[in-house]
Amino acid sequence: MAELDDQPIAERRRLRSKYRSLLSDAATRKNEYLSGSTALLLEDLERSNALYDAVSNPAEGVLDSKFLLISADIGAQRAHQMRLDSAAFDSLDYIDRVREALYGAPNPDEQQMAGLRPNWAAVGAAASRVSRQAPRFSCIYGPLMAEAKERRPRVKRQPAKPPAASTQQSASIETMGESDVKKQENQTTRLVQKIHKILAQVGPINLFELVINPRSFAQSVENIFYVSFLIRDGKAFIDDESGQPMIEACEPPQQDDYLSGLTKKQLIFSLDVGTWREIIDAYAIADSVIPQRVSERNDQGLSQIASQVLR
């Protein structure tokens, strides 16, 4: 590339004209580049190198880079067209020829069975015409001598015994009988009924203002769980036409309502701690519409299900 100086305008125009001619030829000869020999592409590359010796300004350098991109793309496509013929090498024929060199043609099997010593010198002489370097051990499929590793039997370790408190708690959980399960189911039904009564009293209300407890994330999740039973049984419905999820108590639909076109839709409600806090700030929720529930614990530290009541 020439040094950056005050190159005459006429010289720059001449360079740009030749570069445009080169780019035009490259565009029209693309198929010839790919299908023919590389001589035509090398010829145009030499034209580009000769022009580049006179370039001293960025405008002409940009034109040269365009041709380099075209030539690089052509080279990549030609390389992609190159294919290796994997069937050209016949390993069985190769082995037969090596055995003929070792024991002599045309019956190497008979001479090998007769105890003739293999002529490795002849094989080495034939290989020396191609390569004088001794083959490495990496060409061998597997090691020459391999010892099977003895597998040691695994020793089963006994799990550590849990602390006494944990054992007592597990025992209490394991001894939970059918009456306890029914008690929990009755408690859930009782809470759902109480929330339905509250919803009927307050009238239409924002869903978040109903279920979100600003003092307890866990009870907010529980409130959503209990309200889902009201939606499932058709005792409440959610209307979002105003842009806000408004929930209201209603009478359960009858069979005629479904025949008239009424359909149920399932909604998956996801709530994490971060979203819970954002909802509290966005709706300025200070108190919970559904009253706070108080949990009592027994001597073992387990929550009493019967104590989960609305107060």
JOSUL-V409516 format. One record per residue. RES is the residue in one small letter. PHI is phi in whole degrees, -180 to 180 (none if undefined). PSI is psi in radians with two decimals (* if undefined). BURIAL is + if it has 9 or more other C-alpha atoms within 8 Angstrom, else -. Layout:
# JOSUL-V409516
res & phi & psi & burial
RES & PHI & PSI & BURIAL
RES & PHI & PSI & BURIAL
This chain:
# JOSUL-V409516
res & phi & psi & burial
m & none & 2.34 & -
a & -69 & 2.75 & -
e & -68 & 2.58 & -
l & -71 & 2.00 & -
d & -147 & -3.02 & -
d & -82 & 1.38 & -
q & -71 & 2.38 & -
p & -59 & 2.55 & -
i & -61 & -0.68 & -
a & -62 & -0.69 & -
e & -66 & -0.71 & -
r & -66 & -0.70 & +
r & -64 & -0.67 & -
r & -63 & -0.76 & -
l & -63 & -0.78 & +
r & -63 & -0.66 & +
s & -64 & -0.73 & -
k & -69 & -0.64 & +
y & -66 & -0.71 & +
r & -65 & -0.65 & +
s & -65 & -0.69 & -
l & -66 & -0.75 & +
l & -66 & -0.67 & +
s & -64 & -0.75 & -
d & -64 & -0.69 & -
a & -65 & -0.64 & +
a & -68 & -0.66 & -
t & -81 & -0.40 & -
r & -98 & 0.25 & -
k & -60 & -0.77 & +
n & -66 & -0.61 & -
e & -68 & -0.65 & -
y & -59 & -0.72 & +
l & -79 & -0.66 & +
s & -92 & -0.55 & -
g & -88 & -2.84 & -
s & -81 & 3.05 & -
t & -84 & -0.01 & -
a & -64 & -0.71 & -
l & -66 & -0.72 & +
l & -66 & -0.70 & +
l & -65 & -0.62 & -
e & -64 & -0.76 & -
d & -70 & -0.58 & +
l & -64 & -0.66 & +
e & -66 & -0.64 & -
r & -62 & -0.72 & +
s & -66 & -0.71 & +
n & -65 & -0.66 & -
a & -67 & -0.68 & -
l & -70 & -0.62 & +
y & -67 & -0.43 & +
d & -63 & -0.44 & -
a & -99 & 0.03 & +
v & -80 & 2.31 & +
s & -139 & 0.13 & +
n & -134 & 2.65 & -
p & -61 & -0.58 & -
a & -62 & -0.75 & -
e & -73 & -0.54 & +
g & -65 & -0.59 & +
v & -64 & -0.72 & -
l & -63 & -0.68 & +
d & -66 & -0.67 & +
s & -67 & -0.57 & -
k & -62 & -0.75 & +
f & -67 & -0.64 & +
l & -63 & -0.65 & -
l & -65 & -0.71 & -
i & -64 & -0.79 & +
s & -67 & -0.62 & +
a & -66 & -0.69 & -
d & -66 & -0.69 & -
i & -63 & -0.75 & +
g & -63 & -0.68 & -
a & -66 & -0.70 & -
q & -68 & -0.67 & +
r & -66 & -0.66 & +
a & -66 & -0.60 & -
h & -68 & -0.50 & -
q & -75 & -0.33 & -
m & -72 & 2.26 & -
r & -129 & 2.48 & -
l & -95 & 2.25 & -
d & -85 & 1.75 & -
s & -70 & -0.35 & -
a & -87 & 0.01 & -
a & -72 & -0.45 & -
f & -102 & 2.07 & -
d & -103 & 1.88 & -
s & -66 & -0.61 & -
l & -67 & -0.73 & -
d & -64 & -0.65 & -
y & -62 & -0.75 & -
i & -65 & -0.70 & -
d & -62 & -0.71 & -
r & -68 & -0.65 & -
v & -65 & -0.71 & +
r & -67 & -0.60 & +
e & -66 & -0.64 & +
a & -70 & -0.55 & +
l & -75 & -0.76 & +
y & -114 & -0.14 & +
g & 95 & 2.52 & +
a & -90 & 2.76 & -
p & -101 & -0.02 & -
n & -122 & 1.32 & -
p & -68 & -0.48 & +
d & -65 & -0.78 & -
e & -65 & -0.72 & -
q & -69 & -0.58 & +
q & -69 & -0.71 & +
m & -67 & -0.49 & -
a & -76 & -0.12 & -
g & 92 & 0.32 & -
l & -68 & 2.35 & -
r & -72 & 2.41 & -
p & -69 & 2.47 & -
n & -94 & 1.40 & +
w & -69 & -0.41 & -
a & -64 & -0.65 & -
a & -67 & -0.69 & +
v & -65 & -0.74 & +
g & -63 & -0.67 & -
a & -65 & -0.68 & -
a & -68 & -0.65 & -
a & -73 & -0.50 & +
s & -68 & -0.37 & -
r & -73 & -0.33 & -
v & -103 & -0.74 & -
s & -150 & 2.39 & -
r & -98 & 0.01 & -
q & -92 & 2.34 & -
a & -68 & 2.43 & -
p & -65 & 2.56 & -
r & -87 & 2.91 & -
f & -72 & -0.22 & -
s & -67 & -0.31 & -
c & -80 & -0.17 & -
i & -86 & 2.38 & -
y & -81 & 1.57 & -
g & 98 & 2.86 & -
p & -73 & 2.76 & -
l & -68 & -0.70 & -
m & -131 & 2.15 & -
a & -129 & 2.33 & -
e & -106 & 2.30 & -
a & -70 & 2.28 & -
k & -78 & 2.36 & -
e & -83 & 2.19 & -
r & -84 & 2.23 & -
r & -87 & 2.41 & -
p & -66 & 2.46 & -
r & -78 & 2.38 & -
v & -96 & 2.14 & -
k & -78 & 2.21 & -
r & -95 & 2.41 & -
q & -74 & 2.34 & -
p & -65 & 2.56 & -
a & -67 & 2.51 & -
k & -73 & 2.33 & -
p & -70 & 2.80 & -
p & -61 & 2.87 & -
a & -63 & -0.68 & -
a & -65 & -0.72 & -
s & -66 & -0.67 & -
t & -64 & -0.72 & +
q & -66 & -0.69 & +
q & -66 & -0.74 & +
s & -63 & -0.70 & -
a & -63 & -0.65 & -
s & -67 & -0.65 & -
i & -71 & -0.71 & -
e & -66 & -0.51 & -
t & -88 & 0.22 & -
m & -67 & 2.06 & -
g & -94 & -3.07 & -
e & -67 & -0.56 & -
s & -66 & -0.62 & -
d & -67 & -0.68 & -
v & -64 & -0.75 & +
k & -65 & -0.62 & -
k & -64 & -0.71 & +
q & -67 & -0.72 & +
e & -63 & -0.72 & -
n & -64 & -0.65 & -
q & -66 & -0.70 & +
t & -63 & -0.78 & +
t & -61 & -0.70 & -
r & -63 & -0.75 & -
l & -67 & -0.68 & +
v & -62 & -0.71 & +
q & -65 & -0.69 & -
k & -66 & -0.69 & +
i & -68 & -0.60 & +
h & -65 & -0.67 & +
k & -65 & -0.72 & -
i & -64 & -0.74 & +
l & -64 & -0.66 & +
a & -68 & -0.52 & +
q & -78 & -0.72 & -
v & -81 & -0.29 & -
g & 76 & -2.83 & -
p & -59 & 2.30 & +
i & -149 & 2.67 & +
n & -64 & 2.37 & +
l & -58 & -0.71 & +
f & -67 & -0.68 & -
e & -67 & -0.41 & +
l & -81 & -0.82 & +
v & -95 & -0.40 & +
i & -78 & 2.20 & +
n & -104 & 1.94 & +
p & -67 & -0.23 & +
r & -103 & -0.07 & -
s & -153 & 1.98 & -
f & -68 & -0.68 & +
a & -62 & -0.76 & -
q & -72 & -0.43 & +
s & -64 & -0.73 & +
v & -65 & -0.71 & +
e & -63 & -0.70 & -
n & -61 & -0.71 & +
i & -63 & -0.68 & +
f & -63 & -0.77 & -
y & -69 & -0.68 & +
v & -66 & -0.53 & +
s & -62 & -0.52 & -
f & -67 & -0.66 & +
l & -66 & -0.68 & +
i & -68 & -0.73 & +
r & -63 & -0.72 & -
d & -83 & -0.01 & -
g & 76 & 0.32 & +
k & -90 & -0.05 & +
a & -154 & 2.72 & +
f & -141 & 2.72 & +
i & -113 & 2.26 & +
d & -118 & 2.15 & +
d & -118 & 0.37 & -
e & -65 & -0.51 & -
s & -80 & -0.06 & -
g & 95 & -0.14 & -
q & -122 & 2.50 & -
p & -76 & 1.74 & +
m & -98 & 2.27 & +
i & -114 & 2.51 & +
e & -149 & 2.52 & +
a & -74 & 2.63 & +
c & -155 & 2.99 & -
e & -82 & 2.47 & -
p & -59 & 2.43 & -
p & -69 & 2.65 & -
q & -98 & 3.08 & -
q & -64 & -0.61 & -
d & -64 & -0.59 & -
d & -64 & -0.70 & +
y & -71 & -0.60 & +
l & -68 & -0.45 & -
s & -81 & -0.07 & -
g & 119 & 0.02 & -
l & -70 & 2.31 & -
t & -128 & 2.69 & -
k & -98 & 2.46 & -
k & -123 & 2.42 & -
q & -97 & 2.38 & -
l & -129 & 2.24 & -
i & -97 & 2.10 & -
f & -106 & 2.09 & -
s & -111 & 2.30 & -
l & -141 & 2.17 & -
d & -118 & 3.09 & -
v & -64 & -0.70 & -
g & -64 & -0.79 & -
t & -65 & -0.66 & -
w & -59 & -0.77 & +
r & -68 & -0.67 & +
e & -64 & -0.68 & -
i & -65 & -0.71 & +
i & -61 & -0.77 & +
d & -70 & -0.70 & -
a & -67 & -0.68 & -
y & -101 & 0.07 & -
a & 51 & 0.90 & -
i & -83 & 2.01 & +
a & -102 & -0.63 & -
d & -127 & 2.71 & -
s & -89 & 2.26 & +
v & -65 & -0.73 & -
i & -83 & 2.06 & +
p & -57 & 2.71 & -
q & -65 & 2.39 & +
r & -99 & 2.48 & +
v & -111 & 2.28 & +
s & -104 & 2.33 & +
e & -105 & 2.70 & -
r & -123 & 2.58 & +
n & -89 & -2.95 & -
d & -66 & -0.48 & -
q & -85 & -0.04 & -
g & 87 & 0.16 & -
l & -91 & 2.52 & -
s & -71 & 2.39 & -
q & -85 & 2.11 & +
i & -63 & -0.65 & +
a & -68 & -0.30 & -
s & -85 & -0.11 & -
q & -78 & 1.34 & +
v & -123 & 2.76 & +
l & -82 & 2.26 & +
r & -127 & * & -
